[in-house]
Amino acid sequence: MSGSVRRLSILVLAWAVALPALAHRLSPAYLGLTETEPGRYDVEWKVSVPGGLADVLEPAFPGECRVDGRVRTSLVGDARLQHGTIVCDGGIAGRKIAVRGLDATETDVLVRIAFADGTSYTHRLVPSSPDVRVPERGGIGDVASTYLVLGIEHILLGIDHLLFVLALLLIVRGVKRLVATITAFTIAHSITLGAATLGITNVPSAPVEATIALSILFLATELARGGSTRTDLTARFPWLVAFAFGLLHGFGFAGALAEVGLPQHAVPIALLFFNVGVELGQLLFVAVALALGGLWLRTALPVPAGWGRAVAYPIGAIAAFWTIERAAAVFYA
């Protein structure tokens, strides 16, 4: 099975290089409203600057709403953040909110409204549906479906996480060992994701991101050496290595989730379904890699000798670049 995955790795690597190296952004834009008193809302609008999205996207509120006071603007990383207050006669429930310009993009916007009674509403706006009518009360189903999709999107767009999983696929031999390794990775990052999101632990994001890149570089070096030395820790106990590094990747997931936050009335549901989404996305990646690898194997196309080791070098080069870039961010923050 590992051999069939090697046949696919060149395609996956080309895909990884072609995609941007931004590995942890859940949603390019976020619109949050917090009701401080009946009909009065604190508004947070966060949108990515790269790609010109900040110049294209703009929130639109019902005609019954008006801006009250000054709008404060600041830059946080590569995003533009704006805070202000709106007053809506009769409240915003039952009325439409939208994001202008969204239909001309290929992105999405996460909308979350926290009402004064403790309930909240969460929804994703997409180009084909750039507006939504806010219901009187947001349901648990809305929270579950929204965070499930966010989890799937995050892992499938998280190139660093996928390169780590790909390296594991290339190193591990046998179905049982592969299942044990992926399971260990899943358990580990679920632990730290939950602990960090619930405030039990607090680890700065910049060192975590640098160490995640270093974990990929470590696996790339193991792969370059062929993984043939049975005394190697990775070859003998791949599940242990996956568990250790999985703890780090969980902190990375938590940092991404912190960008959009959790609805206070449904934290367990949102956290659970975000984690389920991450696992579904991860399993989808593994399944597609194995299926396409098996399909390639059936074609009987020739594969150069030593291809498995050759794959380690582009993986390692990408990981080394991320490690240096993220380590620099730690020291110059």
Contacts in CASP RR format, 6 or more apart in sequence:
PFRMAT RR
TARGET T0000
AUTHOR 0000-0000-0000
METHOD contacts of the structure
MODEL  1
MSGSVRRLSILVLAWAVALPALAHRLSPAYLGLTETEPGRYDVEWKVSVP
GGLADVLEPAFPGECRVDGRVRTSLVGDARLQHGTIVCDGGIAGRKIAVR
GLDATETDVLVRIAFADGTSYTHRLVPSSPDVRVPERGGIGDVASTYLVL
GIEHILLGIDHLLFVLALLLIVRGVKRLVATITAFTIAHSITLGAATLGI
TNVPSAPVEATIALSILFLATELARGGSTRTDLTARFPWLVAFAFGLLHG
FGFAGALAEVGLPQHAVPIALLFFNVGVELGQLLFVAVALALGGLWLRTA
LPVPAGWGRAVAYPIGAIAAFWTIERAAAVFYA
1 174 0 8 1.000
1 175 0 8 1.000
1 178 0 8 1.000
1 290 0 8 1.000
2 169 0 8 1.000
2 170 0 8 1.000
2 171 0 8 1.000
2 172 0 8 1.000
2 173 0 8 1.000
2 174 0 8 1.000
3 297 0 8 1.000
3 308 0 8 1.000
4 290 0 8 1.000
4 293 0 8 1.000
4 294 0 8 1.000
4 296 0 8 1.000
4 297 0 8 1.000
5 166 0 8 1.000
5 169 0 8 1.000
5 170 0 8 1.000
5 289 0 8 1.000
5 290 0 8 1.000
5 293 0 8 1.000
6 170 0 8 1.000
6 303 0 8 1.000
6 307 0 8 1.000
6 308 0 8 1.000
6 311 0 8 1.000
7 293 0 8 1.000
7 294 0 8 1.000
7 296 0 8 1.000
7 297 0 8 1.000
7 301 0 8 1.000
7 303 0 8 1.000
7 307 0 8 1.000
8 289 0 8 1.000
8 292 0 8 1.000
8 293 0 8 1.000
8 294 0 8 1.000
8 296 0 8 1.000
9 166 0 8 1.000
9 170 0 8 1.000
9 307 0 8 1.000
9 308 0 8 1.000
9 311 0 8 1.000
10 311 0 8 1.000
11 292 0 8 1.000
12 162 0 8 1.000
12 166 0 8 1.000
12 289 0 8 1.000
13 311 0 8 1.000
13 314 0 8 1.000
13 315 0 8 1.000
16 159 0 8 1.000
16 162 0 8 1.000
16 163 0 8 1.000
16 318 0 8 1.000
17 314 0 8 1.000
17 318 0 8 1.000
19 157 0 8 1.000
19 159 0 8 1.000
21 159 0 8 1.000
21 321 0 8 1.000
21 322 0 8 1.000
22 50 0 8 1.000
23 157 0 8 1.000
23 158 0 8 1.000
23 159 0 8 1.000
23 160 0 8 1.000
23 161 0 8 1.000
24 154 0 8 1.000
24 158 0 8 1.000
24 209 0 8 1.000
24 252 0 8 1.000
24 255 0 8 1.000
24 256 0 8 1.000
24 259 0 8 1.000
25 48 0 8 1.000
25 157 0 8 1.000
25 256 0 8 1.000
25 259 0 8 1.000
26 110 0 8 1.000
26 150 0 8 1.000
26 151 0 8 1.000
26 153 0 8 1.000
26 154 0 8 1.000
26 256 0 8 1.000
26 257 0 8 1.000
26 259 0 8 1.000
26 260 0 8 1.000
27 107 0 8 1.000
27 108 0 8 1.000
27 109 0 8 1.000
27 110 0 8 1.000
27 124 0 8 1.000
27 150 0 8 1.000
27 259 0 8 1.000
27 260 0 8 1.000
28 47 0 8 1.000
28 48 0 8 1.000
28 53 0 8 1.000
28 107 0 8 1.000
28 108 0 8 1.000
28 109 0 8 1.000
29 45 0 8 1.000
29 46 0 8 1.000
29 47 0 8 1.000
29 48 0 8 1.000
29 53 0 8 1.000
29 57 0 8 1.000
29 99 0 8 1.000
29 107 0 8 1.000
29 108 0 8 1.000
29 109 0 8 1.000
29 110 0 8 1.000
30 44 0 8 1.000
30 45 0 8 1.000
30 46 0 8 1.000
30 47 0 8 1.000
30 109 0 8 1.000
30 110 0 8 1.000
30 111 0 8 1.000
30 112 0 8 1.000
30 259 0 8 1.000
30 260 0 8 1.000
31 43 0 8 1.000
31 44 0 8 1.000
31 45 0 8 1.000
31 46 0 8 1.000
31 59 0 8 1.000
31 97 0 8 1.000
31 99 0 8 1.000
31 109 0 8 1.000
31 110 0 8 1.000
31 111 0 8 1.000
31 112 0 8 1.000
32 43 0 8 1.000
32 44 0 8 1.000
32 45 0 8 1.000
32 111 0 8 1.000
32 112 0 8 1.000
32 113 0 8 1.000
32 114 0 8 1.000
33 41 0 8 1.000
33 42 0 8 1.000
33 43 0 8 1.000
33 44 0 8 1.000
33 86 0 8 1.000
33 92 0 8 1.000
33 112 0 8 1.000
33 113 0 8 1.000
33 114 0 8 1.000
34 41 0 8 1.000
34 42 0 8 1.000
34 44 0 8 1.000
34 113 0 8 1.000
34 114 0 8 1.000
35 41 0 8 1.000
35 113 0 8 1.000
35 114 0 8 1.000
35 115 0 8 1.000
35 116 0 8 1.000
36 42 0 8 1.000
36 116 0 8 1.000
37 116 0 8 1.000
38 90 0 8 1.000
38 91 0 8 1.000
38 116 0 8 1.000
39 87 0 8 1.000
39 88 0 8 1.000
39 89 0 8 1.000
39 90 0 8 1.000
39 91 0 8 1.000
39 92 0 8 1.000
40 68 0 8 1.000
40 85 0 8 1.000
40 86 0 8 1.000
40 87 0 8 1.000
40 88 0 8 1.000
41 85 0 8 1.000
41 86 0 8 1.000
41 87 0 8 1.000
41 88 0 8 1.000
41 92 0 8 1.000
41 113 0 8 1.000
42 83 0 8 1.000
42 84 0 8 1.000
42 85 0 8 1.000
43 59 0 8 1.000
43 82 0 8 1.000
43 83 0 8 1.000
43 84 0 8 1.000
43 85 0 8 1.000
43 86 0 8 1.000
44 81 0 8 1.000
44 82 0 8 1.000
44 83 0 8 1.000
44 84 0 8 1.000
45 59 0 8 1.000
45 81 0 8 1.000
45 82 0 8 1.000
45 83 0 8 1.000
46 76 0 8 1.000
46 79 0 8 1.000
46 80 0 8 1.000
46 81 0 8 1.000
46 82 0 8 1.000
46 259 0 8 1.000
47 53 0 8 1.000
47 54 0 8 1.000
47 57 0 8 1.000
47 79 0 8 1.000
47 80 0 8 1.000
48 54 0 8 1.000
48 78 0 8 1.000
48 79 0 8 1.000
48 80 0 8 1.000
49 75 0 8 1.000
49 78 0 8 1.000
49 79 0 8 1.000
49 80 0 8 1.000
50 78 0 8 1.000
53 105 0 8 1.000
53 107 0 8 1.000
54 79 0 8 1.000
54 80 0 8 1.000
56 101 0 8 1.000
56 104 0 8 1.000
56 105 0 8 1.000
57 99 0 8 1.000
57 100 0 8 1.000
57 101 0 8 1.000
57 102 0 8 1.000
57 105 0 8 1.000
57 107 0 8 1.000
57 109 0 8 1.000
58 99 0 8 1.000
58 100 0 8 1.000
58 101 0 8 1.000
59 97 0 8 1.000
59 98 0 8 1.000
59 99 0 8 1.000
59 100 0 8 1.000
60 97 0 8 1.000
60 98 0 8 1.000
60 99 0 8 1.000
60 100 0 8 1.000
60 131 0 8 1.000
61 86 0 8 1.000
61 88 0 8 1.000
61 92 0 8 1.000
61 97 0 8 1.000
62 88 0 8 1.000
62 92 0 8 1.000
62 95 0 8 1.000
62 96 0 8 1.000
62 97 0 8 1.000
64 88 0 8 1.000
64 89 0 8 1.000
64 90 0 8 1.000
64 91 0 8 1.000
64 95 0 8 1.000
65 86 0 8 1.000
65 87 0 8 1.000
65 88 0 8 1.000
65 89 0 8 1.000
65 92 0 8 1.000
66 86 0 8 1.000
66 87 0 8 1.000
66 88 0 8 1.000
67 84 0 8 1.000
67 85 0 8 1.000
67 86 0 8 1.000
68 85 0 8 1.000
68 86 0 8 1.000
68 87 0 8 1.000
69 84 0 8 1.000
69 85 0 8 1.000
70 84 0 8 1.000
71 82 0 8 1.000
71 83 0 8 1.000
71 84 0 8 1.000
72 82 0 8 1.000
72 83 0 8 1.000
72 84 0 8 1.000
73 80 0 8 1.000
73 81 0 8 1.000
73 82 0 8 1.000
74 80 0 8 1.000
74 81 0 8 1.000
74 82 0 8 1.000
75 81 0 8 1.000
88 95 0 8 1.000
92 113 0 8 1.000
92 134 0 8 1.000
93 115 0 8 1.000
93 134 0 8 1.000
93 135 0 8 1.000
93 136 0 8 1.000
93 137 0 8 1.000
94 133 0 8 1.000
94 134 0 8 1.000
94 135 0 8 1.000
94 136 0 8 1.000
95 133 0 8 1.000
95 134 0 8 1.000
96 131 0 8 1.000
96 132 0 8 1.000
96 133 0 8 1.000
96 134 0 8 1.000
97 111 0 8 1.000
97 131 0 8 1.000
97 132 0 8 1.000
97 134 0 8 1.000
98 125 0 8 1.000
98 130 0 8 1.000
98 131 0 8 1.000
98 132 0 8 1.000
99 109 0 8 1.000
99 125 0 8 1.000
99 130 0 8 1.000
99 131 0 8 1.000
100 130 0 8 1.000
101 130 0 8 1.000
102 108 0 8 1.000
102 109 0 8 1.000
102 125 0 8 1.000
102 126 0 8 1.000
102 127 0 8 1.000
102 130 0 8 1.000
103 127 0 8 1.000
103 128 0 8 1.000
103 130 0 8 1.000
104 127 0 8 1.000
105 127 0 8 1.000
106 127 0 8 1.000
107 127 0 8 1.000
108 124 0 8 1.000
108 125 0 8 1.000
108 126 0 8 1.000
108 127 0 8 1.000
109 124 0 8 1.000
109 125 0 8 1.000
110 122 0 8 1.000
110 123 0 8 1.000
110 124 0 8 1.000
110 125 0 8 1.000
110 146 0 8 1.000
110 150 0 8 1.000
110 260 0 8 1.000
111 121 0 8 1.000
111 122 0 8 1.000
111 123 0 8 1.000
111 124 0 8 1.000
111 125 0 8 1.000
111 132 0 8 1.000
112 120 0 8 1.000
112 121 0 8 1.000
112 122 0 8 1.000
112 123 0 8 1.000
112 260 0 8 1.000
112 261 0 8 1.000
112 263 0 8 1.000
113 120 0 8 1.000
113 121 0 8 1.000
113 122 0 8 1.000
113 134 0 8 1.000
114 120 0 8 1.000
114 263 0 8 1.000
114 264 0 8 1.000
115 121 0 8 1.000
115 137 0 8 1.000
118 264 0 8 1.000
118 265 0 8 1.000
119 137 0 8 1.000
119 138 0 8 1.000
119 139 0 8 1.000
119 265 0 8 1.000
120 138 0 8 1.000
120 143 0 8 1.000
120 263 0 8 1.000
120 264 0 8 1.000
120 265 0 8 1.000
120 266 0 8 1.000
121 134 0 8 1.000
121 135 0 8 1.000
121 137 0 8 1.000
121 138 0 8 1.000
121 139 0 8 1.000
121 142 0 8 1.000
122 138 0 8 1.000
122 142 0 8 1.000
122 143 0 8 1.000
122 146 0 8 1.000
122 147 0 8 1.000
122 263 0 8 1.000
122 270 0 8 1.000
123 132 0 8 1.000
123 142 0 8 1.000
123 146 0 8 1.000
124 146 0 8 1.000
124 149 0 8 1.000
124 150 0 8 1.000
125 131 0 8 1.000
125 132 0 8 1.000
140 266 0 8 1.000
140 269 0 8 1.000
143 263 0 8 1.000
143 266 0 8 1.000
143 269 0 8 1.000
143 270 0 8 1.000
143 273 0 8 1.000
144 269 0 8 1.000
144 270 0 8 1.000
144 273 0 8 1.000
145 273 0 8 1.000
146 270 0 8 1.000
147 269 0 8 1.000
147 270 0 8 1.000
147 271 0 8 1.000
147 273 0 8 1.000
147 274 0 8 1.000
147 277 0 8 1.000
148 273 0 8 1.000
148 274 0 8 1.000
148 276 0 8 1.000
148 277 0 8 1.000
148 280 0 8 1.000
149 277 0 8 1.000
150 257 0 8 1.000
150 260 0 8 1.000
150 274 0 8 1.000
150 277 0 8 1.000
151 273 0 8 1.000
151 274 0 8 1.000
151 275 0 8 1.000
151 276 0 8 1.000
151 277 0 8 1.000
151 278 0 8 1.000
151 280 0 8 1.000
151 281 0 8 1.000
152 277 0 8 1.000
152 278 0 8 1.000
152 280 0 8 1.000
152 281 0 8 1.000
152 284 0 8 1.000
154 253 0 8 1.000
154 256 0 8 1.000
154 274 0 8 1.000
154 278 0 8 1.000
155 161 0 8 1.000
155 162 0 8 1.000
155 277 0 8 1.000
155 278 0 8 1.000
155 281 0 8 1.000
155 282 0 8 1.000
155 285 0 8 1.000
156 162 0 8 1.000
156 281 0 8 1.000
156 284 0 8 1.000
156 285 0 8 1.000
160 212 0 8 1.000
160 213 0 8 1.000
160 216 0 8 1.000
160 319 0 8 1.000
160 322 0 8 1.000
161 212 0 8 1.000
161 249 0 8 1.000
161 282 0 8 1.000
162 285 0 8 1.000
163 216 0 8 1.000
163 315 0 8 1.000
163 318 0 8 1.000
163 319 0 8 1.000
164 212 0 8 1.000
164 215 0 8 1.000
164 216 0 8 1.000
164 219 0 8 1.000
164 245 0 8 1.000
164 249 0 8 1.000
165 182 0 8 1.000
165 185 0 8 1.000
165 282 0 8 1.000
165 285 0 8 1.000
165 286 0 8 1.000
166 289 0 8 1.000
166 315 0 8 1.000
167 216 0 8 1.000
167 219 0 8 1.000
167 220 0 8 1.000
167 222 0 8 1.000
167 223 0 8 1.000
167 312 0 8 1.000
167 315 0 8 1.000
168 178 0 8 1.000
168 181 0 8 1.000
168 182 0 8 1.000
168 185 0 8 1.000
168 219 0 8 1.000
168 238 0 8 1.000
168 242 0 8 1.000
169 178 0 8 1.000
169 286 0 8 1.000
169 289 0 8 1.000
169 290 0 8 1.000
170 223 0 8 1.000
170 308 0 8 1.000
170 311 0 8 1.000
170 312 0 8 1.000
171 219 0 8 1.000
171 222 0 8 1.000
171 223 0 8 1.000
171 227 0 8 1.000
171 234 0 8 1.000
171 235 0 8 1.000
171 238 0 8 1.000
172 178 0 8 1.000
172 181 0 8 1.000
172 238 0 8 1.000
177 238 0 8 1.000
177 239 0 8 1.000
180 238 0 8 1.000
180 239 0 8 1.000
181 238 0 8 1.000
181 239 0 8 1.000
181 242 0 8 1.000
182 242 0 8 1.000
182 282 0 8 1.000
182 286 0 8 1.000
183 239 0 8 1.000
184 239 0 8 1.000
184 240 0 8 1.000
184 242 0 8 1.000
184 243 0 8 1.000
184 246 0 8 1.000
185 242 0 8 1.000
185 243 0 8 1.000
185 245 0 8 1.000
185 246 0 8 1.000
185 249 0 8 1.000
186 279 0 8 1.000
186 282 0 8 1.000
187 243 0 8 1.000
188 242 0 8 1.000
188 243 0 8 1.000
188 244 0 8 1.000
188 245 0 8 1.000
188 246 0 8 1.000
188 247 0 8 1.000
188 249 0 8 1.000
188 250 0 8 1.000
189 246 0 8 1.000
189 247 0 8 1.000
189 249 0 8 1.000
189 250 0 8 1.000
189 253 0 8 1.000
189 278 0 8 1.000
190 250 0 8 1.000
190 275 0 8 1.000
191 247 0 8 1.000
191 250 0 8 1.000
192 201 0 8 1.000
192 246 0 8 1.000
192 247 0 8 1.000
192 248 0 8 1.000
192 249 0 8 1.000
192 250 0 8 1.000
192 251 0 8 1.000
192 254 0 8 1.000
193 250 0 8 1.000
193 251 0 8 1.000
193 253 0 8 1.000
193 254 0 8 1.000
193 257 0 8 1.000
193 271 0 8 1.000
193 274 0 8 1.000
193 275 0 8 1.000
193 278 0 8 1.000
194 200 0 8 1.000
194 254 0 8 1.000
194 271 0 8 1.000
194 275 0 8 1.000
195 201 0 8 1.000
195 254 0 8 1.000
196 202 0 8 1.000
196 203 0 8 1.000
196 250 0 8 1.000
196 251 0 8 1.000
196 254 0 8 1.000
196 255 0 8 1.000
196 258 0 8 1.000
197 254 0 8 1.000
197 257 0 8 1.000
197 258 0 8 1.000
197 262 0 8 1.000
197 267 0 8 1.000
197 271 0 8 1.000
198 267 0 8 1.000
198 271 0 8 1.000
203 251 0 8 1.000
205 251 0 8 1.000
205 252 0 8 1.000
205 255 0 8 1.000
206 326 0 8 1.000
206 329 0 8 1.000
206 330 0 8 1.000
206 333 0 8 1.000
207 330 0 8 1.000
208 248 0 8 1.000
208 251 0 8 1.000
208 252 0 8 1.000
208 255 0 8 1.000
209 252 0 8 1.000
209 326 0 8 1.000
209 329 0 8 1.000
210 322 0 8 1.000
210 323 0 8 1.000
210 326 0 8 1.000
210 327 0 8 1.000
210 329 0 8 1.000
210 330 0 8 1.000
211 248 0 8 1.000
212 245 0 8 1.000
212 248 0 8 1.000
212 249 0 8 1.000
212 252 0 8 1.000
213 319 0 8 1.000
213 322 0 8 1.000
213 323 0 8 1.000
213 325 0 8 1.000
213 326 0 8 1.000
214 319 0 8 1.000
214 323 0 8 1.000
215 245 0 8 1.000
215 246 0 8 1.000
215 248 0 8 1.000
215 249 0 8 1.000
216 315 0 8 1.000
216 316 0 8 1.000
216 318 0 8 1.000
216 319 0 8 1.000
216 322 0 8 1.000
217 316 0 8 1.000
217 319 0 8 1.000
217 320 0 8 1.000
217 323 0 8 1.000
218 245 0 8 1.000
219 234 0 8 1.000
219 241 0 8 1.000
219 315 0 8 1.000
220 312 0 8 1.000
220 313 0 8 1.000
220 315 0 8 1.000
220 316 0 8 1.000
220 319 0 8 1.000
221 312 0 8 1.000
221 316 0 8 1.000
222 232 0 8 1.000
222 234 0 8 1.000
222 235 0 8 1.000
223 308 0 8 1.000
223 309 0 8 1.000
223 311 0 8 1.000
223 312 0 8 1.000
223 315 0 8 1.000
224 309 0 8 1.000
224 312 0 8 1.000
224 313 0 8 1.000
224 316 0 8 1.000
225 232 0 8 1.000
225 309 0 8 1.000
226 308 0 8 1.000
226 309 0 8 1.000
226 312 0 8 1.000
227 234 0 8 1.000
227 235 0 8 1.000
228 235 0 8 1.000
229 235 0 8 1.000
230 236 0 8 1.000
233 240 0 8 1.000
233 241 0 8 1.000
234 241 0 8 1.000
253 275 0 8 1.000
253 278 0 8 1.000
257 271 0 8 1.000
257 274 0 8 1.000
262 270 0 8 1.000
262 271 0 8 1.000
263 270 0 8 1.000
304 310 0 8 1.000
END
